[in-house]
Amino acid sequence: MATMRTMRVTSFTFVFMCALVFTGSPLIGTLIATASDGGLVHIQTPSGVMIHAEIADTPLKRSVGLMYRERLKKDHGMLFFFSQPQAWSFWMKNTKIALDLVWLDAKKQVTHIERNVPVCTKTDDSCPQYRPNSDDAMYVLEVTGGTIDGYKIEKGTKLPFGQP
């Protein structure tokens, strides 16, 4: 059972982290990287390359995503898990690297791809949003821009991976 002090500290931590995210603080990337449990999902691609994806399965992890990262290894990425199918939108605000975005349905089959999405240098909230053509996405995979074709990932491809 949580004590009142623990609940206050947890509430303060949550509010502090949200403030960092919404103000665009570069400190958030360091905090998230430090707080990460190191858990990865391994995704087998049709080309034989294994993608090692960080897990984004909480509201905070999903809202920060790959913001403020200076680089991302070609065989690494981030996999967003959602609790219900939807046409999940993504944008590139505060993201410093171009990305390929891949939406997958509950069967882990690719339903939509956005290739080489450019960095958005705007400082306001007017960065473009990217969304699929259907509302059945349960997962979204982000990898280094320009790598999806080399992995032989296309619409209809099934990408096997385990649950966190």
Secondary structure as the mmCIF struct_conf table of DSSP 4:
data_model
#
loop_
_struct_conf.conf_type_id
_struct_conf.id
_struct_conf.beg_label_comp_id
_struct_conf.beg_label_asym_id
_struct_conf.beg_label_seq_id
_struct_conf.end_label_comp_id
_struct_conf.end_label_asym_id
_struct_conf.end_label_seq_id
HELX_RH_AL_P HELX_RH_AL_P1 MET A 4 THR A 23
TURN_TY1_P TURN_TY1_P1 GLY A 24 GLY A 24
TURN_TY1_P TURN_TY1_P2 PRO A 26 PRO A 26
HELX_RH_AL_P HELX_RH_AL_P2 LEU A 27 ALA A 35
STRN STRN1 LEU A 40 GLN A 44
TURN_TY1_P TURN_TY1_P3 PRO A 46 SER A 47
BEND BEND1 GLY A 48 GLY A 48
HELX_LH_PP_P HELX_LH_PP_P1 VAL A 49 VAL A 49
STRN STRN2 MET A 50 ALA A 56
BEND BEND2 THR A 58 THR A 58
HELX_RH_AL_P HELX_RH_AL_P3 PRO A 59 VAL A 64
TURN_TY1_P TURN_TY1_P4 GLY A 65 TYR A 68
BEND BEND3 GLU A 70 GLU A 70
TURN_TY1_P TURN_TY1_P5 LYS A 74 ASP A 75
STRN STRN3 HIS A 76 GLN A 86
STRN STRN4 PHE A 90 TRP A 91
STRN STRN5 LYS A 93 LYS A 93
TURN_TY1_P TURN_TY1_P6 ASN A 94 ASN A 94
BEND BEND4 ILE A 97 ILE A 97
STRN STRN6 LEU A 99 LEU A 104
TURN_TY1_P TURN_TY1_P7 ALA A 106 LYS A 107
BEND BEND5 LYS A 108 LYS A 108
STRN STRN7 GLN A 109 GLN A 109
STRN STRN8 VAL A 110 VAL A 117
HELX_LH_PP_P HELX_LH_PP_P2 PRO A 118 VAL A 119
STRN STRN9 CYS A 120 CYS A 120
BEND BEND6 THR A 123 ASP A 125
STRN STRN10 GLN A 129 TYR A 130
BEND BEND7 ASN A 133 ASP A 135
STRN STRN11 ALA A 137 THR A 144
TURN_TY1_P TURN_TY1_P8 GLY A 145 GLY A 146
TURN_TY1_P TURN_TY1_P9 ILE A 148 ILE A 148
HELX_RH_3T_P HELX_RH_3T_P1 ASP A 149 TYR A 151
TURN_TY1_P TURN_TY1_P10 LYS A 152 LYS A 152
TURN_TY1_P TURN_TY1_P11 LYS A 155 GLY A 156
STRN STRN12 LYS A 158 LYS A 158
#
